Amino acid sequence: MAGSDQVFIVNKDQMRAISELVANEFVVRCRGFLRQNFEELSTRSDEYLDDLTRSTIQFGKELNFRKERSVQRLLAMRQQFGFTSGTDIPIKELDAITTETDETARLDHLELLLTDGQIK
């Protein structure tokens, strides 16, 4: 209605459902990414890849990565370097990785530490 003062309101349950739907779509997209980029995962089940992606999403939250692109890059680094949420990251480096505002810079920093063998 033109000129209407009606407001569209989304309640918390609806917002949670929308967020879950978006997250599930991302998990499904990551299946293809993993199979295409990591031969050792090409024959793994959807369930295995989904669990790997969901655990990486959680790990990403712990490291303050929120963007899909950042989580997908973190997923690739986990495959390349074999590190997990249980990997010991020195406090000084963890602070740098979680507090820098630019997610790309933080991922670059993490990847450099992994490449240099400072995180195993």
DSSP file with accessible surface (Angstrom, degrees, kcal/mol):
  #  RESIDUE AA STRUCTURE BP1 BP2  ACC     N-H-->O    O-->H-N    N-H-->O    O-->H-N    TCO  KAPPA ALPHA  PHI   PSI    X-CA   Y-CA   Z-CA
    1    1 A M    >         0   0  188      0, 0.0     3,-1.6     0, 0.0     5,-0.1   0.000 360.0 360.0 360.0 124.1    0.0    0.0    0.0
    2    2 A A  T 3   +     0   0  107      1,-0.3     3,-0.1     3,-0.0     0, 0.0  -0.415 360.0  10.9 -64.9 134.4    1.5    3.3   -1.0
    3    3 A G  T 3  S+     0   0   79      1,-0.2    -1,-0.3    -2,-0.1     2,-0.1   0.587  91.5 152.2  76.6   6.8    2.0    5.6    2.0
    4    4 A S    <   -     0   0   47     -3,-1.6    -1,-0.2     1,-0.1     0, 0.0  -0.452  42.2-152.1 -73.1 144.3    1.4    2.9    4.4
    5    5 A D        +     0   0  154     -2,-0.1    -1,-0.1    -3,-0.1     2,-0.1   0.226  51.4 133.2 -96.7  12.5    3.0    3.0    7.9
    6    6 A Q        -     0   0  158     -5,-0.1     2,-0.4     1,-0.0    -2,-0.0  -0.403  43.4-151.9 -67.8 141.4    3.0   -0.7    8.2
    7    7 A V        -     0   0  114     -2,-0.1     2,-0.6     2,-0.0    -2,-0.1  -0.932  11.8-130.9-117.3 136.4    6.2   -2.2    9.4
    8    8 A F        -     0   0  182     -2,-0.4     2,-0.5     2,-0.0    -2,-0.0  -0.774  29.3-166.5 -85.5 120.4    7.5   -5.7    8.7
    9    9 A I        -     0   0  132     -2,-0.6     2,-0.5     0, 0.0    -2,-0.0  -0.931  10.5-162.8-116.0 129.7    8.6   -7.2   11.9
   10   10 A V        -     0   0   55     -2,-0.5     2,-0.1     4,-0.0    -2,-0.0  -0.950  16.1-145.0-109.3 123.5   10.7  -10.4   12.2
   11   11 A N     >  -     0   0   79     -2,-0.5     4,-2.5     1,-0.1     5,-0.2  -0.317  29.5 -99.1 -82.5 173.2   10.6  -12.1   15.6
   12   12 A K  H  > S+     0   0  174      1,-0.2     4,-2.6     2,-0.2     5,-0.2   0.880 121.8  51.4 -60.9 -40.5   13.6  -13.9   17.1
   13   13 A D  H  > S+     0   0  110      2,-0.2     4,-2.2     1,-0.2    -1,-0.2   0.910 111.4  47.4 -65.0 -41.1   12.4  -17.4   16.1
   14   14 A Q  H  > S+     0   0   95      2,-0.2     4,-2.4     1,-0.2    -2,-0.2   0.916 112.6  49.4 -66.2 -40.8   11.9  -16.3   12.5
   15   15 A M  H  X S+     0   0  104     -4,-2.5     4,-2.6     2,-0.2    -2,-0.2   0.914 110.4  50.5 -64.6 -40.4   15.4  -14.7   12.4
   16   16 A R  H  X S+     0   0  145     -4,-2.6     4,-2.4    -5,-0.2    -1,-0.2   0.914 110.5  49.9 -63.6 -41.3   16.9  -17.8   13.9
   17   17 A A  H  X S+     0   0   60     -4,-2.2     4,-2.3     2,-0.2    -2,-0.2   0.910 111.2  48.6 -65.3 -40.7   15.2  -19.9   11.2
   18   18 A I  H  X S+     0   0   88     -4,-2.4     4,-2.5     2,-0.2    -2,-0.2   0.935 111.8  49.4 -64.3 -44.2   16.4  -17.6    8.4
   19   19 A S  H  X S+     0   0   66     -4,-2.6     4,-2.5     1,-0.2    -2,-0.2   0.901 110.8  50.2 -61.8 -41.1   20.0  -17.7    9.8
   20   20 A E  H  X S+     0   0  121     -4,-2.4     4,-2.6     2,-0.2    -1,-0.2   0.909 109.7  50.9 -65.3 -39.9   19.8  -21.5   10.0
   21   21 A L  H  X S+     0   0  101     -4,-2.3     4,-2.2     2,-0.2    -2,-0.2   0.936 111.4  47.3 -63.3 -45.0   18.6  -21.7    6.4
   22   22 A V  H  X S+     0   0   68     -4,-2.5     4,-2.1     1,-0.2    -2,-0.2   0.922 112.5  49.9 -63.1 -43.3   21.5  -19.5    5.2
   23   23 A A  H  X S+     0   0   42     -4,-2.5     4,-2.4     1,-0.2    -2,-0.2   0.918 110.0  50.6 -62.6 -42.7   24.0  -21.5    7.2
   24   24 A N  H  X S+     0   0   59     -4,-2.6     4,-2.2     1,-0.2    -1,-0.2   0.891 108.8  51.6 -64.2 -38.2   22.7  -24.8    5.7
   25   25 A E  H  X S+     0   0   99     -4,-2.2     4,-2.2     2,-0.2    -1,-0.2   0.903 109.9  50.1 -64.5 -38.9   22.9  -23.4    2.2
   26   26 A F  H  X S+     0   0   11     -4,-2.1     4,-2.2     2,-0.2    -2,-0.2   0.928 108.1  52.6 -64.2 -43.9   26.5  -22.4    2.9
   27   27 A V  H  X S+     0   0    2     -4,-2.4     4,-1.1     1,-0.2    -2,-0.2   0.926 109.8  49.0 -58.3 -43.7   27.3  -25.9    4.2
   28   28 A V  H >X S+     0   0   73     -4,-2.2     4,-0.9     1,-0.2     3,-0.7   0.919 109.6  51.6 -64.9 -41.9   25.9  -27.4    1.0
   29   29 A R  H 3X S+     0   0  120     -4,-2.2     4,-1.6     1,-0.2     3,-0.3   0.874 104.1  58.8 -62.5 -34.4   28.0  -25.0   -1.1
   30   30 A C  H 3X S+     0   0    0     -4,-2.2     4,-3.0     1,-0.2     5,-0.3   0.799  92.8  67.5 -68.2 -25.8   31.1  -26.0    0.8
   31   31 A R  H <X S+     0   0   54     -4,-1.1     4,-2.6    -3,-0.7    -1,-0.2   0.951 104.5  42.7 -56.0 -51.4   30.6  -29.7   -0.2
   32   32 A G  H  X S+     0   0   40     -4,-0.9     4,-2.5    -3,-0.3     5,-0.2   0.906 113.0  52.9 -62.6 -42.2   31.4  -28.8   -3.8
   33   33 A F  H  X S+     0   0   46     -4,-1.6     4,-2.1     2,-0.2    -2,-0.2   0.936 112.4  44.6 -58.5 -47.5   34.3  -26.6   -2.8
   34   34 A L  H  X S+     0   0    0     -4,-3.0     4,-2.1     1,-0.2     7,-0.3   0.927 114.9  47.1 -66.1 -44.6   35.9  -29.3   -0.8
   35   35 A R  H  < S+     0   0   73     -4,-2.6    -1,-0.2    -5,-0.3    -2,-0.2   0.876 115.4  46.1 -65.9 -36.0   35.4  -32.0   -3.4
   36   36 A Q  H  < S+     0   0  164     -4,-2.5    -1,-0.2    -5,-0.2    -2,-0.2   0.856 122.1  34.0 -75.2 -34.1   36.7  -29.8   -6.2
   37   37 A N  H  < S+     0   0   88     -4,-2.1     2,-0.5    -5,-0.2    -2,-0.2   0.619 116.9  49.2-101.5 -14.0   39.7  -28.5   -4.4
   38   38 A F    ><  -     0   0   23     -4,-2.1     3,-2.4    -5,-0.2     4,-0.5  -0.876  60.5-166.1-133.0  99.4   40.8  -31.5   -2.2
   39   39 A E  G >  S+     0   0  166     -2,-0.5     3,-1.6     1,-0.3     4,-0.4   0.838  88.1  63.3 -53.7 -36.7   41.0  -34.8   -4.0
   40   40 A E  G 3  S+     0   0  113      1,-0.3    -1,-0.3     2,-0.1     3,-0.2   0.686 106.7  45.4 -65.1 -14.5   41.2  -36.7   -0.7
   41   41 A L  G X  S+     0   0    5     -3,-2.4     3,-1.4    -7,-0.3    -1,-0.3   0.471  83.4  98.0-102.9  -3.7   37.7  -35.5    0.0
   42   42 A S  T <  S+     0   0   54     -3,-1.6    -2,-0.1    -4,-0.5    -1,-0.1   0.762  91.9  35.8 -61.6 -26.1   36.2  -36.1   -3.4
   43   43 A T  T 3  S+     0   0  128     -4,-0.4    -1,-0.3    -3,-0.2    -2,-0.1   0.371  90.3 117.4-108.5   4.8   34.6  -39.4   -2.3
   44   44 A R  S <  S-     0   0  103     -3,-1.4    -3,-0.1     1,-0.1    -9,-0.0  -0.363  71.5 -98.7 -71.7 153.9   33.7  -38.5    1.3
   45   45 A S     >  -     0   0   65      1,-0.1     4,-2.3    -2,-0.1     5,-0.2  -0.235  24.0-116.4 -70.3 157.4   30.0  -38.5    2.3
   46   46 A D  H  > S+     0   0   70      1,-0.2     4,-3.1     2,-0.2     5,-0.2   0.902 117.3  56.0 -56.9 -41.8   27.9  -35.4    2.4
   47   47 A E  H  > S+     0   0  137      1,-0.2     4,-2.5     2,-0.2    -1,-0.2   0.913 107.0  48.3 -60.3 -44.1   27.5  -36.0    6.2
   48   48 A Y  H  > S+     0   0   88      2,-0.2     4,-2.4     1,-0.2    -1,-0.2   0.940 114.8  44.8 -61.2 -48.1   31.3  -36.0    6.7
   49   49 A L  H  X S+     0   0    0     -4,-2.3     4,-2.6     1,-0.2    -2,-0.2   0.889 112.7  51.6 -65.6 -38.1   31.8  -32.8    4.7
   50   50 A D  H  X S+     0   0   16     -4,-3.1     4,-3.0     2,-0.2    -1,-0.2   0.918 110.4  48.4 -64.5 -42.3   28.9  -31.1    6.4
   51   51 A D  H  X S+     0   0   87     -4,-2.5     4,-2.5    -5,-0.2     5,-0.2   0.909 111.4  50.5 -63.7 -41.9   30.3  -32.0    9.8
   52   52 A L  H  X S+     0   0   23     -4,-2.4     4,-1.8     2,-0.2    -2,-0.2   0.930 113.3  45.6 -60.7 -43.9   33.7  -30.7    8.7
   53   53 A T  H  X S+     0   0    0     -4,-2.6     4,-2.5     2,-0.2    -2,-0.2   0.930 112.4  49.7 -66.8 -45.1   32.2  -27.5    7.5
   54   54 A R  H  X S+     0   0  106     -4,-3.0     4,-2.2     1,-0.2    -1,-0.2   0.901 110.5  50.0 -63.2 -38.8   30.0  -27.0   10.6
   55   55 A S  H  X S+     0   0   52     -4,-2.5     4,-2.5     1,-0.2    -1,-0.2   0.873 110.8  50.7 -67.7 -32.2   33.0  -27.6   12.9
   56   56 A T  H  X S+     0   0    0     -4,-1.8     4,-3.0     2,-0.2    -2,-0.2   0.878 106.8  53.8 -71.7 -35.9   34.9  -25.0   10.9
   57   57 A I  H  X S+     0   0   34     -4,-2.5     4,-2.1     2,-0.2    -2,-0.2   0.945 111.9  45.3 -60.1 -45.9   32.1  -22.5   11.2
   58   58 A Q  H  X S+     0   0   96     -4,-2.2     4,-1.9     2,-0.2    -2,-0.2   0.925 113.3  49.1 -63.3 -45.0   32.3  -23.0   15.0
   59   59 A F  H  X S+     0   0    7     -4,-2.5     4,-1.6     1,-0.2    -2,-0.2   0.910 109.0  54.2 -60.3 -40.9   36.1  -22.7   15.0
   60   60 A G  H  <>S+     0   0    0     -4,-3.0     5,-3.7     1,-0.2    -1,-0.2   0.895 105.5  52.4 -60.8 -39.8   35.7  -19.6   12.9
   61   61 A K  H ><5S+     0   0  107     -4,-2.1     3,-1.3     3,-0.2    -1,-0.2   0.907 106.6  53.4 -62.2 -40.6   33.4  -18.1   15.5
   62   62 A E  H 3<5S+     0   0  108     -4,-1.9    -1,-0.2     1,-0.3    -2,-0.2   0.833 113.3  43.3 -62.5 -32.4   36.0  -18.8   18.2
   63   63 A L  T 3<5S-     0   0    5     -4,-1.6    -1,-0.3    -5,-0.1    -2,-0.2   0.299 120.9-110.5 -94.7   6.6   38.6  -17.0   16.1
   64   64 A N  T < 5 +     0   0   66     -3,-1.3     2,-0.6     1,-0.2    -3,-0.2   0.832  67.6 146.1  68.6  35.3   36.1  -14.2   15.3
   65   65 A F      < +     0   0    2     -5,-3.7    -1,-0.2    -8,-0.1    -2,-0.1  -0.921  10.1 159.7-100.7 124.3   35.7  -15.0   11.6
   66   66 A R        +     0   0  148     -2,-0.6     2,-0.2    -3,-0.1    -1,-0.1   0.664  39.4  92.6-117.1 -27.3   32.1  -14.2   10.5
   67   67 A K  S  > S-     0   0  125      1,-0.1     4,-2.4     4,-0.0     5,-0.2  -0.468  73.0-129.5 -77.9 145.0   32.2  -13.9    6.7
   68   68 A E  H  > S+     0   0   79      1,-0.2     4,-2.8     2,-0.2     5,-0.2   0.908 109.9  53.7 -56.8 -44.5   31.4  -16.9    4.5
   69   69 A R  H  > S+     0   0  201      1,-0.2     4,-2.1     2,-0.2    -1,-0.2   0.893 109.4  48.8 -59.9 -38.9   34.6  -16.2    2.5
   70   70 A S  H  > S+     0   0    5      2,-0.2     4,-2.5     1,-0.2    -1,-0.2   0.916 111.7  48.1 -67.4 -43.0   36.7  -16.2    5.6
   71   71 A V  H  X S+     0   0    8     -4,-2.4     4,-2.6     2,-0.2    -2,-0.2   0.915 111.2  51.0 -65.8 -39.3   35.2  -19.4    6.9
   72   72 A Q  H  X S+     0   0   52     -4,-2.8     4,-2.2     2,-0.2    -2,-0.2   0.919 111.0  48.2 -66.0 -39.6   35.7  -21.1    3.5
   73   73 A R  H  X S+     0   0   62     -4,-2.1     4,-2.5    -5,-0.2    -1,-0.2   0.909 110.9  51.2 -65.8 -40.3   39.3  -20.0    3.5
   74   74 A L  H  X S+     0   0    0     -4,-2.5     4,-2.4     2,-0.2    -2,-0.2   0.911 107.7  53.5 -61.9 -39.3   39.7  -21.3    7.1
   75   75 A L  H  X S+     0   0    0     -4,-2.6     4,-1.7     2,-0.2    -2,-0.2   0.926 109.2  48.2 -60.5 -44.0   38.2  -24.6    5.9
   76   76 A A  H  X S+     0   0   13     -4,-2.2     4,-2.9     1,-0.2    -2,-0.2   0.917 110.6  50.9 -64.9 -41.2   40.8  -24.8    3.1
   77   77 A M  H  X S+     0   0    1     -4,-2.5     4,-3.0     1,-0.2     6,-0.4   0.883 105.9  55.5 -65.0 -37.2   43.6  -24.0    5.6
   78   78 A R  H  X S+     0   0   24     -4,-2.4     4,-1.7     1,-0.2    -1,-0.2   0.909 112.2  43.7 -60.9 -40.3   42.4  -26.8    7.9
   79   79 A Q  H  < S+     0   0   42     -4,-1.7    -2,-0.2     2,-0.2    -1,-0.2   0.928 117.0  45.4 -70.1 -43.9   42.7  -29.2    5.0
   80   80 A Q  H  < S+     0   0  112     -4,-2.9    -2,-0.2     1,-0.2    -3,-0.2   0.897 128.6  23.7 -66.1 -42.8   46.1  -27.9    3.8
   81   81 A F  H  < S-     0   0   74     -4,-3.0    -1,-0.2    -5,-0.2    -3,-0.2   0.522  94.6-130.0-107.0 -10.7   47.7  -27.7    7.2
   82   82 A G     <  +     0   0   58     -4,-1.7     2,-0.2    -5,-0.4    -4,-0.2   0.693  53.6 146.7  72.1  19.8   45.8  -30.2    9.3
   83   83 A F        -     0   0    3     -6,-0.4     2,-0.2    -5,-0.1    -1,-0.2  -0.532  23.8-173.5 -90.3 157.1   45.1  -27.9   12.2
   84   84 A T    >   -     0   0   64     -2,-0.2     3,-2.0   -25,-0.0   -28,-0.0  -0.771  47.1 -83.3-134.1-178.0   41.9  -28.0   14.3
   85   85 A S  T 3  S+     0   0   70      1,-0.3    -2,-0.0    -2,-0.2   -29,-0.0   0.723 127.7  60.0 -65.0 -18.0   40.2  -26.1   17.1
   86   86 A G  T 3  S+     0   0   66      2,-0.1    -1,-0.3     0, 0.0     2,-0.1   0.513  78.3 116.5 -86.0  -4.6   42.4  -28.1   19.4
   87   87 A T  S <  S-     0   0   25     -3,-2.0     2,-0.7     1,-0.1    -4,-0.0  -0.434  73.3-117.7 -66.6 135.4   45.6  -26.8   17.8
   88   88 A D        -     0   0  135     32,-0.4    32,-0.4    -2,-0.1    -1,-0.1  -0.652  32.2-174.0 -79.3 114.2   47.7  -24.7   20.3
   89   89 A I        -     0   0   14     -2,-0.7     5,-0.1    30,-0.1    30,-0.1  -0.956  32.9-111.3-108.3 121.1   47.9  -21.1   19.0
   90   90 A P     >  -     0   0   58      0, 0.0     4,-3.0     0, 0.0     3,-0.4  -0.210  25.4-120.0 -52.4 141.2   50.2  -19.0   21.2
   91   91 A I  H  > S+     0   0  120      1,-0.2     4,-2.9     2,-0.2     5,-0.2   0.879 112.0  54.0 -52.4 -45.2   48.3  -16.3   23.1
   92   92 A K  H  > S+     0   0  162      1,-0.2     4,-1.7     2,-0.2    -1,-0.2   0.920 114.3  41.3 -57.5 -44.4   50.2  -13.4   21.5
   93   93 A E  H  > S+     0   0   30     -3,-0.4     4,-2.7     2,-0.2    -2,-0.2   0.887 112.2  54.7 -72.5 -38.6   49.3  -14.8   18.0
   94   94 A L  H  X S+     0   0   51     -4,-3.0     4,-2.4     1,-0.2    -2,-0.2   0.921 107.5  50.8 -60.6 -42.6   45.7  -15.6   19.0
   95   95 A D  H  X S+     0   0   87     -4,-2.9     4,-1.7    -5,-0.2     5,-0.3   0.922 111.6  47.6 -60.3 -44.2   45.2  -12.1   20.2
   96   96 A A  H  X S+     0   0   38     -4,-1.7     4,-1.4    -5,-0.2    -2,-0.2   0.907 113.4  48.2 -63.8 -40.4   46.5  -10.7   16.9
   97   97 A I  H  < S+     0   0    0     -4,-2.7    -1,-0.2     1,-0.2    -2,-0.2   0.858 118.1  39.2 -70.1 -34.8   44.3  -13.1   14.9
   98   98 A T  H  < S+     0   0   31     -4,-2.4    -1,-0.2    -5,-0.2    -2,-0.2   0.658 117.6  45.0 -93.4 -14.4   41.1  -12.3   16.9
   99   99 A T  H  < S+     0   0  102     -4,-1.7    -3,-0.2    -5,-0.2    -2,-0.2   0.729  80.3 101.2-105.9 -23.5   41.4   -8.6   17.4
  100  100 A E     <  -     0   0   87     -4,-1.4     6,-0.1    -5,-0.3    -4,-0.0  -0.366  66.3-142.2 -58.8 137.6   42.5   -7.2   14.0
  101  101 A T  S    S+     0   0  132      1,-0.1     2,-0.7     4,-0.0    -1,-0.1   0.835  80.7  78.6 -76.7 -30.1   39.4   -5.7   12.4
  102  102 A D     >  -     0   0   79      1,-0.2     4,-2.1     2,-0.1     5,-0.2  -0.691  64.7-161.0 -85.0 111.6   40.2   -6.9    8.8
  103  103 A E  H  > S+     0   0   18     -2,-0.7     4,-2.6     1,-0.2     5,-0.2   0.871  90.4  54.5 -61.7 -37.0   39.3  -10.5    8.5
  104  104 A T  H  > S+     0   0   73      1,-0.2     4,-2.7     2,-0.2    -1,-0.2   0.934 108.3  48.8 -64.0 -42.7   41.5  -11.0    5.4
  105  105 A A  H  > S+     0   0   35      2,-0.2     4,-2.3     1,-0.2    -1,-0.2   0.900 111.5  50.5 -63.0 -38.6   44.6   -9.6    7.2
  106  106 A R  H  X S+     0   0    5     -4,-2.1     4,-2.5     2,-0.2    -2,-0.2   0.914 111.2  47.5 -66.8 -40.6   43.8  -12.0   10.1
  107  107 A L  H  X S+     0   0    3     -4,-2.6     4,-2.9     2,-0.2    -2,-0.2   0.905 110.5  52.4 -66.7 -39.1   43.6  -15.0    7.8
  108  108 A D  H  X S+     0   0   81     -4,-2.7     4,-2.4     2,-0.2    -2,-0.2   0.915 110.0  49.3 -60.0 -42.8   46.8  -13.9    6.1
  109  109 A H  H  X S+     0   0   63     -4,-2.3     4,-2.2     2,-0.2    -2,-0.2   0.937 112.2  47.3 -62.7 -46.2   48.5  -13.8    9.5
  110  110 A L  H  X S+     0   0    0     -4,-2.5     4,-2.3     1,-0.2    -2,-0.2   0.929 112.0  50.0 -61.8 -44.5   47.2  -17.2   10.4
  111  111 A E  H  X S+     0   0   55     -4,-2.9     4,-3.0     1,-0.2     5,-0.2   0.905 108.8  52.3 -64.2 -38.2   48.2  -18.7    7.1
  112  112 A L  H  X S+     0   0   96     -4,-2.4     4,-2.6     1,-0.2     6,-0.3   0.925 109.1  49.8 -62.4 -44.0   51.7  -17.2    7.5
  113  113 A L  H  <>S+     0   0    5     -4,-2.2     5,-2.1     1,-0.2     6,-1.1   0.903 114.0  45.6 -61.5 -40.9   52.0  -18.8   11.0
  114  114 A L  H ><5S+     0   0   11     -4,-2.3     3,-1.0     4,-0.2    -2,-0.2   0.920 113.1  49.0 -68.0 -44.0   50.9  -22.1    9.6
  115  115 A T  H 3<5S+     0   0   89     -4,-3.0    -2,-0.2     1,-0.3    -1,-0.2   0.895 111.9  48.9 -63.0 -40.7   53.2  -21.9    6.5
  116  116 A D  T 3<5S-     0   0   94     -4,-2.6    -1,-0.3    -5,-0.2    -2,-0.2   0.482 114.1-118.1 -78.0  -5.0   56.2  -21.0    8.7
  117  117 A G  T < 5S+     0   0   32     -3,-1.0    -3,-0.2    -4,-0.3    -2,-0.1   0.641  78.0 127.7  77.2  15.7   55.5  -23.9   11.1
  118  118 A Q  S   <S+     0   0  103     -5,-2.1     2,-0.4    -6,-0.3    -4,-0.2   0.707  75.3  42.5 -76.3 -19.8   54.9  -21.6   14.0
  119  119 A I              0   0    6     -6,-1.1    -2,-0.2    -9,-0.1    -1,-0.2  -0.999 360.0 360.0-124.4 128.5   51.5  -23.3   14.6
  120  120 A K              0   0  198     -2,-0.4   -32,-0.4   -32,-0.4   -38,-0.1  -0.914 360.0 360.0-124.6 360.0   51.4  -27.1   14.2
